Amino acid sequence: MQKIALHTRLKPGKEAEYESVHAAISDELDAAMRAAGVHHWDIWRSGRELFHVVEVDDYQATRKELATNPVNIAWQAVMAELLEVEDDYSGNDMGLAKVWELP
């Protein structure tokens, strides 16, 4: 299993709307993410900065699978209204580079 850290940024003034949208995701989106290999996903926010930690079987395979999933495509359309998005869901990224950890 992989643990991937990600960073995204909200558009100005979208903080409350983003939190509202994430108060509960649909059962369909939950099922799509789990079927694509996601085991756990945390998001933290500091102002407009969002930090994610994702536990997933194979991050690149998950991204490629979700790129064509209609439920995820609809979710990404909602996110595109809230986030400064530069993501093509190619599956080629590996998230943030790990710098250090306390063993």
Phi, psi and omega in degrees: 000146180252147170245117185243133174257138181229158176228132172226167182228135176283149169293151180305135176080006184259008185301307183295319180296319179299314180295323178297315180297327181270001179303326175201124175270161182291154176299326180294318178293317177304311181296320180297316180294317180294320178296332179275000175105007178279129178258326184203145179213119175248146174228131173243149180233136171230104186062238178268354183273130179244135179237127185243145168233122185240129172255121191213151178298305183213102188303312182295319178295321178299313181299317181295319179294316181291336181300333182250003181278122183302325179294316179291323178300317178296319179296318180295330176295320176295314181297326180298334177283340186252333187250153167281092191264130173226035189250127179257004181055032180292334184085007183273345181276163177235022179076199181283146177283131177286131181260319187197154170212151176275111182289000000 
